[in-house]
Amino acid sequence: MGLAICGGWLLFGVFTAVQTYVTRVVVLRVRWQPLFLMSMVEAAIWAAMTPFIIWSARRFSVMRIGWRRALSWQLAAGLAVALLEIAALVQITPLMGYNRLSRYNQFLAFLTSHVQLNLLIYLLIFGTMEAIAYYRRYRERELRTTQLEASLTQARYQVLQMQLQPHFLFNALNSISSLMYKDVPAADRVLNRLAGFLRLTIEKGDAQEVSLRTELEFTDRYLEIEQVRFADRVRVEKETEPDALEARVPVLILQPLVENAIKHGLIWRARGGTIWMRARRDGDRLLVEVEDDGEPPLEVREGVGLRNTRSRLAALYGESQTFSAGPGTRGGFRVTMVIPYRKSEAA
């Protein structure tokens, strides 16, 4: 950064010296050495002040404090830098042999000839830093959007792959077929849930976020189909606060976690177990947990579902989220997500 600043101002000083010499040499017959030396001195002063200007542009940018406050600060800082550059010239020029005026008169002379240009230079540097900051933010958002779209596409594919595999549909339809001879209303209910499961997968597939209430409805439809297969071996308890139900969460974020709990924790036990889904608001954060009391894992390994969930949260919320997975308090497995609390527009 320092070399870039010095190099940039060196080029500016050479350009200024050449331009000034070319415009004055014919009429005033000036020598090039004093002009070149003065231009280099001014370039050196600006190079010394540029780090402060960059800091000021970043610390008091439009994006951070708003355009009114930023403009007020930058105008004041620009005027201060302009006067500081003039004061430095007044102190340095006598050392270069310019002693024809008193320092006071020399300050007034530089003030009338330099203050507007100095302020313009400051604002140009500030504007350049603002443009760079906007471009970087635009690129970051574009990259995050691209990553998120890829992650959502992968998540949609994995839901179809994991849940709509032939054996899943076969088991669901087989359960419906068995119920048709024992409990027709129950078979009809499961068939409707399966249809709703498929429909919601398609309808919400393009959405990035839905309300937690909608996400729980989606998970309920999946669980009702699974409970037909496992009967009372899979029990579900929900502990959700009213505010949490209206929060926005990534679509299809809970179903893979619930499936992991069933697949890796509960079905291996003859008596099954319980899955807890908890959600609560903590200020500007939303805490969501999925825990089971199944067989405790010998070692924690992140499979496709957990890795995908972690990646989606990182792509959607960046550093504003946390994700953890490991042994639960009830002997099974627990997954915890903390994301920014944002109320659903449909709430």
Stockholm file with secondary structure:
# STOCKHOLM 1.0

chainA/1-347         MGLAICGGWLLFGVFTAVQTYVTRVVVLRVRWQPLFLMSMVEAAIWAAMTPFIIWSARRFSVMRIGWRRALSWQLAAGLAVALLEIAALVQITPLMGYNRLSRYNQFLAFLTSHVQLNLLIYLLIFGTMEAIAYYRRYRERELRTTQLEASLTQARYQVLQMQLQPHFLFNALNSISSLMYKDVPAADRVLNRLAGFLRLTIEKGDAQEVSLRTELEFTDRYLEIEQVRFADRVRVEKETEPDALEARVPVLILQPLVENAIKHGLIWRARGGTIWMRARRDGDRLLVEVEDDGEPPLEVREGVGLRNTRSRLAALYGESQTFSAGPGTRGGFRVTMVIPYRKSEAA
#=GR chainA/1-347 SS CHHHHHHHHHHHHHHHHHHHHHHHHHHHCCCHHHHHHHHHHHHHHHHHHHHHHHHHHHHTCHHHHCHHHHHHHHHHHHHHHHHHHHHHHHHHGGGGTCCSSCHHHHHHHHHHHHHHHHHHHHHHHHHHHHHHHHHHHHHHHHHHHHHHHHHHHHHHHHHHHHHSSHHHHHHHHHHHHHHTTTCHHHHHHHHHHHHHHHHHHHHTTTCSEEEHHHHHHHHHHHHHHHHHHHGGGEEEEEEECHHHHTBEEETTCSHHHHHHHIIIIITTSTTCEEEEEEEEEETTEEEEEEEECSCCCSSCCCCHHHHHHHHHHHHHHGGGCEEEEEECTTSSEEEEEEEECCBCTTC
#=GC SS_cons         CHHHHHHHHHHHHHHHHHHHHHHHHHHHCCCHHHHHHHHHHHHHHHHHHHHHHHHHHHHTCHHHHCHHHHHHHHHHHHHHHHHHHHHHHHHHGGGGTCCSSCHHHHHHHHHHHHHHHHHHHHHHHHHHHHHHHHHHHHHHHHHHHHHHHHHHHHHHHHHHHHHSSHHHHHHHHHHHHHHTTTCHHHHHHHHHHHHHHHHHHHHTTTCSEEEHHHHHHHHHHHHHHHHHHHGGGEEEEEEECHHHHTBEEETTCSHHHHHHHIIIIITTSTTCEEEEEEEEEETTEEEEEEEECSCCCSSCCCCHHHHHHHHHHHHHHGGGCEEEEEECTTSSEEEEEEEECCBCTTC
//
